[in-house]
Amino acid sequence: MPATAASTQPALVFRQVAVGYTETPLLSGIDLHVEPGQVVTMLGGSGSGKTTLLRAATGQLLPMAGTVQVLGTDFAKASPAAVRAVRQRMGVLFQQGALFTDLTVFENVAFALREHTRMNETEIRERVLDRLQAVGLRAAAHLRTGEISGGMARRVALARAVVLDPELVLYDEPFAGLDPIAMGITAQLIRQLSDRLGCASLLITHDVPESFEISDRVYLIGKGRLHASGTPAELRASDDPYVRQFLEGLPDGPVAFQYPDSPAFQQWLARQPAAKGERP
């Protein structure tokens, strides 16, 4: 069953979460709530840890500290079967779309229904065509993925992500590589589908205009922590230097262009052969 706006349980909760791939966390102290019917955006620059948080939300990466609760389930304490059951209540739009290139548009969207439901072919046809209609591609159902544009492929992936009526949808860089028109269309589709299905939506992105247009709440991460959170209007009004630099794309600010010097770099540099005419 799809989520409804009347649901009281948050779809996704991070409480003081630390995540990373080594002993040193990449991000620490992350608090985040996504409620049913909300569109929430996680903003951050390249390498800030956005995709790492997405992996934590899907249970691919367990937190080093804190709690990740997805649809009422703590992945760190759940059995593999329980994790699989929660994932079936989620939808994911991958950055590259991840469509099956040897299948038609229709078969790509129908795949999850055939794998995870007992719908008959008539029910599958009705559901798939309905979701394709929602993303404006009903008449493209017969085409193969190689016959459609990149923007259309992203819309097919969006239809596939919501075909099971998920309660939570995660979007990994949904606007990457799209032209301005396709970006605007994709943003509005995310908002419309969230409203229609009553599902919670979390966008992982660095695109400010498109995400601010459709989001109920925005979180901004960088330099290993959560820098700010609030409505788009609240972040626009913020005087925090990091927020201002990110939103305005300023070259000077807390985020330096040059990668910071370190003892490890100096040790490496000392081992390199000196240039001609340069003292060792």
LINGI-V752239 format. One record per residue. N is the residue number from 1. RES is the residue in one small letter. PHI is phi in whole degrees, 0 to 359 (* if undefined). Layout:
N;RES;PHI
N;RES;PHI
//
This chain:
1;m;*
2;p;291
3;a;289
4;t;232
5;a;296
6;a;279
7;s;299
8;t;259
9;q;276
10;p;301
11;a;282
12;l;215
13;v;225
14;f;250
15;r;239
16;q;48
17;v;277
18;a;241
19;v;224
20;g;176
21;y;243
22;t;235
23;e;293
24;t;265
25;p;297
26;l;282
27;l;223
28;s;222
29;g;67
30;i;273
31;d;244
32;l;206
33;h;230
34;v;233
35;e;265
36;p;305
37;g;85
38;q;272
39;v;251
40;v;242
41;t;245
42;m;253
43;l;262
44;g;176
45;g;287
46;s;299
47;g;82
48;s;281
49;g;112
50;k;299
51;t;293
52;t;298
53;l;295
54;l;298
55;r;296
56;a;293
57;a;289
58;t;263
59;g;83
60;q;288
61;l;225
62;l;276
63;p;292
64;m;282
65;a;205
66;g;82
67;t;229
68;v;247
69;q;243
70;v;241
71;l;50
72;g;84
73;t;246
74;d;273
75;f;300
76;a;293
77;k;252
78;a;272
79;s;286
80;p;304
81;a;294
82;a;293
83;v;297
84;r;298
85;a;296
86;v;292
87;r;299
88;q;290
89;r;263
90;m;245
91;g;236
92;v;228
93;l;257
94;f;284
95;q;302
96;q;266
97;g;84
98;a;55
99;l;281
100;f;280
101;t;289
102;d;265
103;l;248
104;t;284
105;v;304
106;f;300
107;e;293
108;n;299
109;v;286
110;a;285
111;f;306
112;a;295
113;l;295
114;r;288
115;e;280
116;h;240
117;t;228
118;r;250
119;m;297
120;n;278
121;e;296
122;t;294
123;e;295
124;i;297
125;r;301
126;e;295
127;r;294
128;v;295
129;l;295
130;d;296
131;r;290
132;l;292
133;q;298
134;a;296
135;v;257
136;g;77
137;l;232
138;r;302
139;a;282
140;a;257
141;a;302
142;h;275
143;l;280
144;r;274
145;t;296
146;g;289
147;e;261
148;i;239
149;s;284
150;g;297
151;g;294
152;m;294
153;a;299
154;r;296
155;r;289
156;v;297
157;a;298
158;l;294
159;a;299
160;r;294
161;a;293
162;v;249
163;v;293
164;l;268
165;d;54
166;p;292
167;e;271
168;l;218
169;v;238
170;l;251
171;y;244
172;d;263
173;e;48
174;p;292
175;f;255
176;a;297
177;g;77
178;l;263
179;d;285
180;p;305
181;i;292
182;a;296
183;m;297
184;g;297
185;i;296
186;t;298
187;a;299
188;q;292
189;l;296
190;i;299
191;r;295
192;q;295
193;l;291
194;s;297
195;d;293
196;r;292
197;l;271
198;g;70
199;c;272
200;a;275
201;s;230
202;l;240
203;l;260
204;i;254
205;t;200
206;h;239
207;d;271
208;v;284
209;p;301
210;e;294
211;s;291
212;f;295
213;e;293
214;i;242
215;s;272
216;d;276
217;r;211
218;v;230
219;y;243
220;l;239
221;i;246
222;g;172
223;k;54
224;g;86
225;r;208
226;l;274
227;h;272
228;a;198
229;s;208
230;g;158
231;t;288
232;p;306
233;a;296
234;e;293
235;l;290
236;r;298
237;a;274
238;s;292
239;d;255
240;d;297
241;p;303
242;y;293
243;v;298
244;r;297
245;q;296
246;f;292
247;l;293
248;e;260
249;g;65
250;l;284
251;p;288
252;d;250
253;g;162
254;p;300
255;v;268
256;a;279
257;f;290
258;q;281
259;y;297
260;p;294
261;d;294
262;s;204
263;p;302
264;a;297
265;f;293
266;q;297
267;q;295
268;w;296
269;l;297
270;a;294
271;r;274
272;q;276
273;p;296
274;a;289
275;a;290
276;k;302
277;g;84
278;e;261
279;r;291
280;p;293
//
